Amino acid sequence: MTTMTQFLVRLLASAAVALTAGAAFAQTKLDAVTFGTNWLAQAEHGGYYQALADGTYKKFGLDVTIRQGGPQAANRNLLIAGKIDFYMGGTLGSFDAVKQGIPVVTVAAIFQKDPQVLMAHPDAGVETFADLAKLPTIFMGKEGYITYFTWMKANYKGFNDGQFKPYQFNPAPFIADAKSAQQGYITSEPFEVTKQAGWSPKAFLLADQGYNPYSTTIETQSKMVKEKPELVQRFVDATIIGWYTYLNGDNAAANRMIKQDNPDMTDEQIAYSIRTMKSAGMVISGDAETKGIGCMTEAHYKDFFDKMVAIGIVDASLDYRNAYTTQFVCKGVGMGSKG
């Protein structure tokens, strides 16, 4: 039996219950659903495109439109306004929603690890994450300076405000300065630096150092969870199956859709991102290894909440449990297809 045949057999077996439920909906009118991403189409959104391209959403009775994000997009505001149904969010954003009384809730966490990294030159004497404190310059955005850099200063010796220099989404200053570090996403910036500089940077994933928010989450309005929980479950289940297939099966059609939405995306970048998502355990690690893609736990949420409270990013009085619900995840949907 070929590897691809084995994969398809496992996928069908593990998702039998969910697909049976989805098939019943496929015979009726499809529910129109719009999902907004947080940036331009890329492999990091691959599972959603996969579920659309291979008909998984349709099998679950859903007519899904993916509305890609970008510099001028305001997809989270559209979710809040009820103009779209689901949005690709993150843990800190969910805490902020609770603080502001915005009625949205996280229903799944596709990335168990946030993709944020800090990169250093390969010959700068930086062997560990802690060694980054020896560098005089770290290029990072304002948001990173306020959040993860505050956490770094509190948890590692030597990091200080004097290291901060604004990151302008151009790796040239980092490439030119051998004694600097730069922020990035593990699936993207190391690839671009290697391409431009001809050498591969050392990349340290903050999630592996203890900075552990969920990322690439699925958010929806609290009203949707209350009034249409069955629709939310179908969207979550179909998305999870889409991610298993995208990472382990035939993803050619999904990649064509990604490039159609984002013509600047290349096959080389997509292939790099997929390899990195798998090798770094972005999607399948931690609780997702035993309970399935998308899994969230109260323990994980509380751990990150406590870390943010400790450094003054989040107020201790915030009821973080209002930011999410675990009722739709950790059910092992699609696990037989994880390879």
KARAVEN-V469150 format. One line per field, one symbol per residue. ss: DSSP state (a for helix, b for strand, c for the rest). phi: phi as a letter, one per 30 degrees, with the letter a starting at -180 (. if undefined). burial: + if it has 24 or more other C-alpha atoms within 12 Angstrom, else -. A space follows every 50 residues. Layout:
ss->???
phi->???
burial->???
This chain:
ss->ccaaaaaaaaaaaacaaaaaaaaaaaccccbbbbbbccccccaaaaaaaa aaaccaaaaccbbbbbbcccccccaaaaaacccccbbbbbaaaaaaaaaa cccbbbbbbbbccccbbbbbccccccccaaaaaaccbbbbcaaaaacaaa aaaaacccccaaabbbcccccaaaaacccbbbbbbcccaaaaaaaaaccc cbbbbaaaacccccbbbbbbbaaaaaacaaaaaaaaaaaaaaaaaaaacc caaaaaaaaaacccccaaaaaaaaaaaaacccccccaaaaaccbcccaaa aaaaaaaaaacccccccccaaaabccccccccccaaacc
phi->.deddeddddddddcedddddddddddcddddbcccdcadeaddcedddd dddcideddcibcccccddlecdbdddddedidbcbbdcadddddddded iddbbdcabdcdcdddbccbddcciccbedddddddbbdaddddddcddd ddddcbdjdaddddbdcchbdeddddcdcbbbdlcedbdedddeddcibc ddbcddddcjdbddbhdccbdeddddcbdddedddddddddedddddbcd cddddddddddbeddcdddeddddededddidccahdddcbjejdbbddd edededddddcidbdddddddddabcdcbicieiddcdi
burial->------++-+++-++--++-+++-+-----+-++++++++++++++++++ +++++++++++++++++++-----++++++-+-+++++++++++++++-- -+++++++++++++++++++++---+--+-++++++++++---++-++++ +++-----++--+++++---+-+++--+++++++++++++++++------ ++++++++-+++++++++++++-++-----++++++++++++++++++++ ++-++++++-+---+---++++++++++-++++++++++-+++++++--+ ++-++++++---++-----++++++++++++++++++++
